[in-house]
Amino acid sequence: GNNCKAVVSTQSTGERSQRLYSTKGRDINDLDPSAFAKNKKMRDESAKQKEVAQLEAFVYHYTELLSEQRTATRENVERRQARTADEVDDDDEDEDADEDEEDEDLVPYNPKNLPLGWDGKPIPYWLYKLHGLNLYFNCEICGNFKYRGPKAFQRHFAEWRHAHGMRCLGIPNTAHFANVTLIEDARALWEKIKEEKNKDKFQKETEEEFEDSQGNVVSRKVYNDLKRQGLL
């Protein structure tokens, strides 16, 4: 009757008939729980089996795709295991040579001879132009050394190379000589500075003052002349 509609078979047709017959005329609450179909459990089991079957299909598929690589790998391993000690050394040397060739191949393409950045690659061209690295500045005092870019050029006046060149010329490396790169210009400027210093120096003969017997103030030179002539 209607009470039997909740019973679902999970096995063969004969077993299903027997199950249905055993429920005839009985109330649904009196039926054995094992007579009811376990739909959710069966669906879960079926989904799980389907998923496993799908994974197995993928494995078989990739096994076929990689069959050549698997065979080559197995042969390579077998070949390596059968090598002698000399053959092992020869193979290691060949591998080192290959690595050296790969390192040479890693040299970055740099047709414009741009400076390398922190990553070992040429810096962008716009950055190269921004810093004026396409400009070279020569300094005769530094032994005609060329500095790349205005920043490096300005910085070099306070560095050891320029200081050494100035010391060899017998000229102090002071702020007066900033941006001076020619030896002749440095020497001329040094002579001018020394002349100005001498002008500021106290001159005894002309600037030292004395007073004669009549109370007149005269220079040292005039005072000595008057004294020699006996006029004081």
C-alpha positions in Angstrom: 0.0 0.0 0.0 1.0 3.6 0.5 3.2 2.6 3.4 5.5 0.7 1.1 6.3 3.7 -1.1 9.1 4.7 1.2 10.9 1.4 0.6 13.5 1.4 -2.1 15.4 -1.5 -3.3 19.2 -1.5 -3.4 19.8 -5.0 -4.8 18.4 -7.4 -7.4 14.8 -7.6 -8.7 14.1 -10.8 -6.6 15.4 -9.3 -3.5 13.4 -6.2 -4.1 10.2 -8.3 -4.4 10.9 -10.0 -1.2 11.4 -6.8 0.6 8.2 -5.3 -0.7 6.2 -8.5 0.2 7.6 -8.4 3.8 6.1 -4.9 4.2 2.6 -5.8 3.1 -0.1 -5.0 5.6 2.3 -3.6 8.1 2.5 -0.1 9.5 5.5 2.0 8.4 6.6 2.5 12.0 6.8 -1.3 12.5 9.1 -1.9 9.6 12.8 -2.8 10.0 15.0 0.3 9.3 17.1 -1.9 7.1 14.3 -2.1 4.6 14.4 1.6 3.8 16.7 2.8 1.0 19.8 4.7 2.1 19.5 7.3 -0.7 22.0 9.9 0.7 24.6 7.4 1.7 24.4 5.8 -1.7 24.6 9.1 -3.5 27.6 10.1 -1.5 29.3 6.7 -2.2 28.5 7.1 -5.9 29.9 10.6 -6.0 33.1 9.4 -4.2 33.5 6.6 -6.7 33.0 8.9 -9.6 35.6 11.3 -8.3 38.1 8.4 -7.8 37.4 7.2 -11.3 38.0 10.7 -12.7 41.3 11.0 -10.9 42.4 7.6 -12.2 41.4 8.6 -15.7 43.6 11.7 -15.4 46.5 9.6 -14.1 46.3 7.2 -17.0 46.0 10.1 -19.4 49.1 11.9 -18.1 51.0 8.5 -18.0 50.4 8.1 -21.7 51.4 11.7 -22.4 54.7 11.4 -20.4 55.5 7.9 -21.5 58.5 9.0 -23.6 59.9 11.2 -20.8 59.4 8.4 -18.3 61.2 5.9 -20.5 64.1 8.4 -21.2 64.4 9.1 -17.5 64.5 5.5 -16.6 67.2 4.8 -19.2 69.3 7.8 -18.1 69.2 6.5 -14.5 70.1 3.0 -15.5 73.0 4.4 -17.6 74.3 6.5 -14.8 74.2 3.6 -12.4 76.3 1.5 -14.8 79.0 4.2 -15.2 82.6 3.7 -14.2 84.4 6.2 -12.0 86.2 7.7 -15.0 83.0 8.2 -16.8 81.5 9.9 -13.8 84.4 12.4 -13.8 84.0 13.1 -17.5 80.3 13.7 -17.2 80.9 16.1 -14.3 83.4 18.1 -16.4 80.9 18.3 -19.2 78.2 19.6 -16.9 80.6 22.3 -15.5 81.4 23.4 -19.0 77.7 23.6 -19.9 77.1 25.7 -16.8 79.9 28.1 -17.8 78.4 28.4 -21.3 75.0 29.2 -19.7 76.6 31.9 -17.5 78.1 33.5 -20.6 74.7 33.4 -22.3 73.2 35.2 -19.3 75.2 38.4 -20.2 72.5 41.0 -20.7 72.0 42.6 -24.1 73.4 46.1 -23.8 74.1 47.7 -27.2 74.1 51.3 -25.8 76.6 50.3 -23.1 74.3 51.5 -20.3 75.5 51.2 -16.7 74.2 48.2 -14.9 71.7 48.5 -12.0 71.5 46.6 -8.7 70.0 43.6 -10.5 72.8 43.3 -13.0 70.7 44.5 -15.9 71.1 47.8 -17.8 69.3 50.7 -16.3 66.4 52.2 -18.3 67.4 54.6 -21.0 65.3 57.5 -19.6 67.1 57.2 -16.3 70.4 57.1 -18.1 69.5 60.4 -19.8 68.0 61.9 -16.6 71.3 61.6 -14.7 73.3 62.8 -17.7 75.3 59.6 -17.9 75.8 60.1 -21.6 78.0 63.1 -20.8 81.7 62.7 -19.9 83.8 65.3 -18.0 87.6 65.3 -18.3 89.9 66.4 -15.4 93.6 67.1 -16.3 94.5 67.4 -12.6 93.3 63.8 -12.1 95.5 62.6 -14.9 92.9 63.2 -17.6 90.5 60.9 -15.9 87.0 61.0 -17.4 84.0 61.2 -15.1 80.6 59.9 -16.3 77.7 62.3 -15.5 77.7 65.7 -13.8 77.0 64.2 -10.4 80.1 62.0 -10.4 82.1 65.0 -11.8 81.1 67.4 -9.0 81.7 64.7 -6.3 85.2 63.9 -7.5 86.6 67.3 -6.4 86.4 66.1 -2.8 87.7 62.6 -3.5 91.2 61.1 -3.2 92.2 61.2 -6.9 91.7 65.0 -7.3 93.2 65.7 -3.9 96.3 63.7 -4.8 96.6 65.7 -8.1 96.4 69.0 -6.3 98.9 67.9 -3.7 101.4 66.9 -6.5 101.0 70.5 -7.8 101.7 71.9 -4.4 98.3 73.6 -4.2 95.9 73.1 -1.3 92.6 71.5 -2.4 90.3 74.2 -1.0 86.9 75.5 -2.1 88.6 78.2 -4.2 89.5 75.5 -6.8 86.1 74.0 -7.2 85.3 73.2 -10.9 89.0 73.9 -11.9 90.2 70.9 -13.9 93.1 72.4 -15.9 96.6 72.5 -14.3 97.4 75.9 -15.8 94.2 77.4 -14.5 94.9 76.0 -11.0 98.4 77.4 -10.9 97.3 80.8 -12.1 94.5 80.9 -9.5 97.0 79.9 -6.8 99.4 82.7 -7.7 96.5 85.2 -7.6 95.4 84.0 -4.2 99.0 84.3 -2.9 99.3 87.9 -4.2 96.1 88.8 -2.5 97.3 87.3 0.8 100.6 89.2 0.5 98.7 92.5 0.0 96.8 91.9 3.2 100.0 91.1 5.1 101.3 93.9 7.4 104.1 95.8 5.7 106.5 97.1 8.4 108.4 99.5 6.1 105.3 101.3 4.9 102.7 100.7 7.5 104.6 100.9 10.8 104.4 104.5 12.2 106.9 106.5 14.2 106.9 110.0 15.8 109.8 112.4 15.3 111.1 115.0 17.8 108.6 117.5 16.6 105.7 115.2 17.1 105.1 114.4 13.4 103.9 110.9 12.6 106.0 109.3 9.8 106.4 105.8 8.4 109.2 103.5 9.5 111.1 104.1 6.3 111.0 107.9 6.6 111.9 107.8 10.3 115.0 105.7 9.5 116.1 108.1 6.7 115.7 111.1 8.9 117.7 109.4 11.7 120.5 108.5 9.3 120.7 112.1 8.1 120.9 113.3 11.7 117.7 115.4 11.4 116.0 113.9 14.4 
